[in-house]
Amino acid sequence: MEMRKYLLATFSYNEVTNRNLLEKIKQLPDKTEAIRLFSHLINGRYKWMARVQHDPAGPQMSWWEPVYLLSQLAAEWDKSLNLCLDYLNGKSGTELATEVTFIGFDGSKWAAPPPQDIALQLNYHSIDHRAQIQTIIRQQGIEPDFLDHIGTKYRKL
């Protein structure tokens, strides 16, 4: 599978599973930590996109702040997803495989892995925090959804 297609498929999988997860978060008696983690996923996308697009605000952006209101999560998730998808769709395969630079927290220039690796990191990082949120859901007495990737692929005959 061509890398762009793989990245788009991975973003699509994370879109569906994290949307389902958001519905479970709404049911939690104590939503605080789940909202914080979900906000972190959004902020991570915003920060990496600011970095690769050389947004001067990028170095000051936080990985953890703001923590969005529950009512804001879906819209912010969509906005951050669309930034990533627009970026990926606007780059050639060569551009996706070429190292990029950004201005770091200390004001100096840094080299970053190719955008395809950043996209993989954003998606894999989502899997990590989704597992944490699934644990929070279970700890609060709610049965988490089955969100394994393979579960979206097989079907009963």
C-alpha positions as CSV (number, residue, x, y, z in Angstrom):
1,M,0.0,0.0,0.0
2,E,1.3,3.4,-0.9
3,M,2.3,5.5,2.2
4,R,-0.2,8.3,1.7
5,K,-3.1,5.7,1.5
6,Y,-1.8,4.0,4.6
7,L,-1.6,7.3,6.5
8,L,-5.1,8.3,5.4
9,A,-6.5,4.9,6.4
10,T,-4.9,5.2,9.8
11,F,-6.3,8.6,10.3
12,S,-9.7,7.2,9.3
13,Y,-9.5,4.4,11.8
14,N,-8.5,6.8,14.6
15,E,-11.3,9.1,13.5
16,V,-14.0,6.4,13.9
17,T,-12.6,4.9,17.1
18,N,-12.0,8.2,18.8
19,R,-15.5,9.4,17.9
20,N,-16.8,6.3,19.6
21,L,-14.6,6.9,22.6
22,L,-15.9,10.5,22.8
23,E,-19.4,9.1,23.2
24,K,-18.2,6.9,26.1
25,I,-16.5,9.8,27.8
26,K,-19.8,11.6,27.9
27,Q,-21.2,8.8,30.0
28,L,-18.4,8.9,32.7
29,P,-19.2,10.1,36.2
30,D,-15.8,11.7,36.4
31,K,-14.7,12.9,32.9
32,T,-11.8,15.1,34.0
33,E,-8.8,12.8,33.1
34,A,-10.4,11.5,29.9
35,I,-11.1,15.0,28.7
36,R,-7.5,16.0,29.5
37,L,-6.1,13.1,27.5
38,F,-8.4,13.7,24.6
39,S,-7.5,17.4,24.6
40,H,-3.9,16.4,24.6
41,L,-4.4,14.4,21.3
42,I,-5.9,17.5,19.7
43,N,-3.2,19.8,21.0
44,G,-0.5,17.4,19.7
45,R,-2.0,17.6,16.2
46,Y,-2.2,21.4,16.4
47,K,1.4,21.7,17.7
48,W,2.9,19.4,15.1
49,M,1.0,21.1,12.3
50,A,2.2,24.5,13.5
51,R,5.8,23.1,13.5
52,V,5.8,21.7,10.0
53,Q,4.0,24.7,8.6
54,H,6.4,27.1,10.3
55,D,3.7,28.9,12.3
56,P,5.5,31.4,14.6
57,A,3.1,30.5,17.4
58,G,4.3,26.8,17.3
59,P,7.1,27.1,19.9
60,Q,4.8,28.5,22.5
61,M,2.0,26.0,22.0
62,S,1.4,23.5,24.7
63,W,1.0,19.8,24.3
64,W,-1.4,19.8,27.2
65,E,-3.2,23.2,27.2
66,P,-5.9,24.1,26.6
67,V,-8.1,21.4,28.1
68,Y,-11.2,21.8,26.1
69,L,-14.8,21.6,27.4
70,L,-16.5,18.3,26.7
71,S,-18.9,20.3,24.4
72,Q,-15.8,21.5,22.4
73,L,-14.0,18.2,21.9
74,A,-15.8,17.0,18.8
75,A,-15.4,20.3,16.9
76,E,-11.7,20.6,17.9
77,W,-11.1,17.0,17.0
78,D,-12.6,17.6,13.5
79,K,-10.6,20.8,13.1
80,S,-7.3,19.1,14.0
81,L,-8.1,16.1,11.8
82,N,-8.8,18.4,8.8
83,L,-5.6,20.2,9.3
84,C,-3.7,16.9,9.1
85,L,-5.6,15.6,6.2
86,D,-5.3,18.8,4.2
87,Y,-1.6,18.8,4.8
88,L,-1.1,15.2,3.8
89,N,-3.3,15.6,0.7
90,G,-1.3,18.7,-0.3
91,K,2.1,17.0,-0.3
92,S,3.7,14.7,-2.8
93,G,5.1,11.4,-1.8
94,T,8.6,12.8,-2.0
95,E,7.6,15.7,0.3
96,L,6.0,13.3,2.8
97,A,9.3,11.4,2.9
98,T,11.6,14.4,3.3
99,E,12.9,15.7,6.6
100,V,11.4,19.0,7.8
101,T,12.6,21.7,10.1
102,F,10.8,23.6,12.8
103,I,11.6,26.2,15.5
104,G,11.8,24.5,18.9
105,F,10.7,25.6,22.3
106,D,14.2,27.2,22.8
107,G,14.0,29.3,19.7
108,S,16.6,27.2,17.8
109,K,16.1,25.4,14.5
110,W,15.4,21.6,14.8
111,A,15.3,18.8,12.2
112,A,12.2,16.6,12.4
113,P,11.5,13.3,10.8
114,P,9.6,13.3,7.5
115,P,6.0,14.3,7.7
116,Q,4.9,10.7,7.1
117,D,6.7,9.7,10.4
118,I,5.1,12.6,12.2
119,A,1.7,11.5,10.9
120,L,2.4,7.9,12.1
121,Q,3.4,9.3,15.5
122,L,0.2,11.3,15.8
123,N,-1.8,8.2,15.0
124,Y,0.2,5.8,17.2
125,H,0.1,8.3,20.0
126,S,-3.7,8.4,19.7
127,I,-3.8,4.6,20.2
128,D,-1.7,4.9,23.4
129,H,-4.0,7.5,25.0
130,R,-7.1,5.8,23.7
131,A,-6.0,2.7,25.7
132,Q,-5.6,5.0,28.8
133,I,-9.1,6.4,28.3
134,Q,-10.5,2.9,27.9
135,T,-8.9,2.0,31.2
136,I,-10.5,5.0,32.8
137,I,-13.9,4.0,31.4
138,R,-13.6,0.5,32.8
139,Q,-12.4,1.8,36.2
140,Q,-15.6,3.9,36.4
141,G,-17.8,0.8,35.9
142,I,-18.6,1.3,32.2
143,E,-17.9,-1.4,29.6
144,P,-15.5,0.1,27.0
145,D,-16.2,-0.4,23.3
146,F,-14.2,-3.0,21.3
147,L,-11.9,-0.6,19.4
148,D,-9.2,-2.9,18.0
149,H,-8.2,-2.2,14.4
150,I,-8.8,-5.8,13.4
151,G,-12.3,-5.6,14.8
152,T,-13.1,-3.1,12.1
153,K,-12.0,-5.5,9.4
154,Y,-13.5,-8.9,10.1
155,R,-17.2,-9.8,9.7
156,K,-19.5,-12.7,10.4
157,L,-20.3,-14.9,7.4
